[in-house]
Amino acid sequence: MSKCHSALVILLLVSVLTGCSAESPVVTSAVAESPPPPAPKVEPSSGLAAPPWVGEHFEAMVGVWITDNSAYLSENEPFDQYGMEWSWGIGEKSLVGRLYGLQEGREVATFWEFREFWHVGEGHLVTQQFGGDGRFGVGPHTRTGEHSTEMVQSFFVPQGETMRVGHRSTRRDGELTTESFDIDGEGEWKPRRSYVWFRQAPTP
């Protein structure tokens, strides 16, 4: 999900049309101004409030999660564990997260930063992902069951490449199982990796 956790400020500018002057049809030296048209009507927002499960999801994710990476350990990937850390965004209406690598229990590098929030205009949960090389991922995060979610992200890299990645997650009793997939041009999900994350006890 991040753990990869700011405020969204919407500025609404309303421009008011002014009237134009016109000469009276009566031939006279007097000039009459036509009344200005009414100001444009501002329509109310069609936004949707977040359903209860979103707040429950946020609350359950806040904290530190650790997973074992021994199955994928290599010379190019020398991290024996990965960690995710999620914290509340402003007003406890969003999450801010990051994903980092560990060696022998010591944090050595952060790879991704995350922002997760309910999009009130579109009516769904959104996850944004930011990499240190400038790449960016974004996509909807949907609920598929009482304890499970699915996410489809589009990734954009500075070199112009784009790709689609899918994620499926199941969370229960302080344990989070995640699966990642490549999504090809035909929409087929091809498995990549799976991890089991364990929520860590808060530091006293």
C-alpha positions as CSV (number, residue, x, y, z in Angstrom):
1,M,0.0,0.0,0.0
2,S,2.6,2.0,0.4
3,K,4.2,1.6,3.5
4,C,5.3,2.4,2.0
5,H,1.5,8.9,5.1
6,S,-0.8,16.4,3.8
7,A,-3.6,18.3,2.8
8,L,-5.6,18.5,-0.4
9,V,-6.6,22.1,-1.0
10,I,-9.2,22.9,-3.7
11,L,-9.4,26.5,-4.9
12,L,-12.6,27.4,-6.7
13,L,-12.5,30.5,-8.9
14,V,-15.8,31.9,-9.9
15,S,-15.6,34.6,-12.7
16,V,-18.6,37.0,-13.0
17,L,-19.5,38.3,-16.4
18,T,-20.0,42.1,-16.7
19,G,-22.6,43.8,-18.9
20,C,-21.9,45.8,-22.0
21,S,-23.3,49.2,-22.8
22,A,-25.5,49.8,-25.8
23,E,-27.1,52.9,-27.4
24,S,-30.8,53.5,-27.0
25,P,-32.8,52.8,-30.2
26,V,-34.3,56.3,-29.8
27,V,-32.2,58.9,-31.5
28,T,-31.0,61.0,-28.7
29,S,-27.8,62.1,-27.1
30,A,-28.5,59.9,-24.0
31,V,-26.8,56.5,-23.7
32,A,-28.5,53.8,-21.7
33,E,-26.6,50.8,-20.2
34,S,-28.2,47.3,-20.4
35,P,-28.4,45.5,-17.1
36,P,-25.5,43.0,-16.5
37,P,-26.4,39.3,-16.9
38,P,-26.8,37.3,-13.7
39,A,-23.7,35.7,-12.2
40,P,-23.2,32.1,-13.3
41,K,-24.7,29.6,-11.0
42,V,-22.2,27.5,-9.0
43,E,-23.4,23.9,-8.9
44,P,-23.0,22.0,-5.7
45,S,-20.2,19.3,-5.6
46,S,-21.3,15.8,-6.6
47,G,-18.6,14.3,-4.3
48,L,-19.2,11.2,-2.3
49,A,-18.2,10.7,1.3
50,A,-15.9,7.8,2.2
51,P,-17.8,4.6,3.3
52,P,-17.0,3.3,6.8
53,W,-14.7,0.6,5.5
54,V,-12.2,3.2,4.4
55,G,-11.7,4.6,7.9
56,E,-11.5,1.1,9.2
57,H,-8.8,0.2,6.6
58,F,-6.8,3.4,7.4
59,E,-6.9,2.6,11.2
60,A,-5.9,-1.0,10.7
61,M,-2.9,-0.1,8.5
62,V,-1.4,2.7,10.7
63,G,1.9,1.4,12.2
64,V,5.0,-0.6,11.1
65,W,4.8,-3.8,9.1
66,I,7.7,-6.2,8.4
67,T,8.1,-9.0,5.9
68,D,10.8,-11.6,5.2
69,N,12.6,-11.3,1.8
70,S,14.8,-14.4,2.0
71,A,12.9,-16.0,-1.0
72,Y,14.1,-13.1,-3.3
73,L,17.5,-12.4,-1.7
74,S,20.3,-11.9,-4.3
75,E,23.4,-9.9,-5.0
76,N,21.3,-7.2,-6.6
77,E,18.7,-7.4,-3.8
78,P,20.6,-7.9,-0.6
79,F,17.7,-7.0,1.8
80,D,16.7,-9.8,4.1
81,Q,13.5,-7.9,5.1
82,Y,11.3,-5.1,3.9
83,G,9.4,-2.7,6.1
84,M,6.3,-0.5,5.5
85,E,5.4,2.4,7.8
86,W,2.0,4.0,7.6
87,S,0.9,7.1,9.5
88,W,-2.1,9.5,9.5
89,G,-2.3,12.4,7.0
90,I,-3.9,15.7,8.1
91,G,-7.2,15.3,9.8
92,E,-6.9,11.5,9.8
93,K,-8.5,11.5,6.4
94,S,-5.6,9.9,4.5
95,L,-2.5,7.8,5.0
96,V,1.2,8.6,4.3
97,G,3.5,5.7,3.9
98,R,6.9,4.4,2.8
99,L,8.6,1.1,1.9
100,Y,12.2,0.5,3.0
101,G,14.8,-2.3,3.0
102,L,16.5,-3.8,6.1
103,Q,19.7,-5.8,6.5
104,E,20.2,-7.7,9.8
105,G,17.4,-5.7,11.3
106,R,18.8,-2.3,10.4
107,E,17.0,0.1,8.0
108,V,19.3,0.8,5.0
109,A,17.2,2.4,2.3
110,T,13.8,3.8,1.4
111,F,12.4,2.8,-2.0
112,W,8.9,4.2,-2.2
113,E,6.7,6.8,-0.6
114,F,2.9,6.5,-0.6
115,R,-0.2,8.6,-0.3
116,E,-3.6,7.0,0.1
117,F,-6.8,8.9,0.3
118,W,-10.5,8.8,-0.6
119,H,-11.2,10.8,-3.8
120,V,-14.4,12.7,-2.9
121,G,-14.9,13.7,-6.5
122,E,-14.6,10.3,-8.0
123,G,-15.9,8.2,-5.1
124,H,-13.1,5.7,-4.6
125,L,-9.9,5.1,-2.7
126,V,-6.7,6.1,-4.5
127,T,-3.2,5.0,-3.9
128,Q,-0.3,7.1,-5.2
129,Q,3.3,5.8,-5.2
130,F,6.5,7.9,-5.6
131,G,10.0,6.5,-6.4
132,G,13.4,8.1,-5.9
133,D,14.1,8.1,-9.6
134,G,11.0,10.1,-10.4
135,R,8.7,7.3,-11.4
136,F,5.1,7.6,-10.3
137,G,2.3,5.1,-9.8
138,V,-1.4,5.7,-9.2
139,G,-4.6,3.8,-9.3
140,P,-7.9,2.9,-7.6
141,H,-8.0,0.7,-4.5
142,T,-11.2,-1.3,-4.1
143,R,-12.6,-3.5,-1.4
144,T,-13.2,-7.1,-2.6
145,G,-14.2,-8.7,0.7
146,E,-14.5,-8.1,4.4
147,H,-10.7,-8.3,4.9
148,S,-9.4,-8.0,1.3
149,T,-8.7,-5.3,-1.3
150,E,-7.5,-5.1,-4.9
151,M,-5.5,-2.3,-6.5
152,V,-4.6,-1.6,-10.2
153,Q,-1.9,1.0,-10.7
154,S,-0.5,2.7,-13.8
155,F,3.2,3.4,-13.5
156,F,5.0,6.2,-15.4
157,V,8.8,6.5,-15.6
158,P,10.9,9.5,-16.6
159,Q,12.2,7.6,-19.7
160,G,8.6,7.5,-21.1
161,E,7.8,3.9,-20.2
162,T,4.4,3.0,-18.8
163,M,3.2,-0.2,-17.2
164,R,0.2,-1.6,-15.2
165,V,0.6,-3.5,-12.0
166,G,-2.0,-5.2,-9.9
167,H,-2.0,-5.9,-6.1
168,R,-4.3,-8.1,-4.0
169,S,-4.1,-8.0,-0.2
170,T,-5.8,-9.8,2.7
171,R,-5.5,-8.5,6.2
172,R,-6.4,-10.4,9.4
173,D,-5.3,-10.3,13.0
174,G,-2.1,-8.3,12.5
175,E,-1.1,-10.2,9.4
176,L,-1.1,-8.9,5.9
177,T,-0.7,-11.1,2.8
178,T,0.1,-9.2,-0.4
179,E,0.4,-10.5,-4.0
180,S,1.7,-8.4,-6.9
181,F,1.1,-9.0,-10.7
182,D,2.1,-7.6,-14.0
183,I,-0.9,-6.7,-16.2
184,D,-0.3,-7.2,-19.9
185,G,-1.9,-5.5,-22.8
186,E,-4.7,-8.1,-22.9
187,G,-5.5,-7.4,-19.3
188,E,-4.1,-10.8,-18.0
189,W,-2.7,-10.8,-14.5
190,K,0.7,-12.5,-14.3
191,P,2.0,-13.3,-10.8
192,R,5.2,-11.6,-9.6
193,R,5.7,-11.9,-5.9
194,S,3.9,-12.6,-2.6
195,Y,4.7,-11.5,0.9
196,V,3.3,-12.0,4.4
197,W,3.7,-8.9,6.6
198,F,3.4,-8.8,10.3
199,R,2.4,-5.7,12.2
200,Q,4.9,-4.7,14.8
201,A,4.1,-3.7,18.4
202,P,4.2,0.0,18.9
203,T,7.5,1.3,20.4
204,P,6.9,2.4,24.0
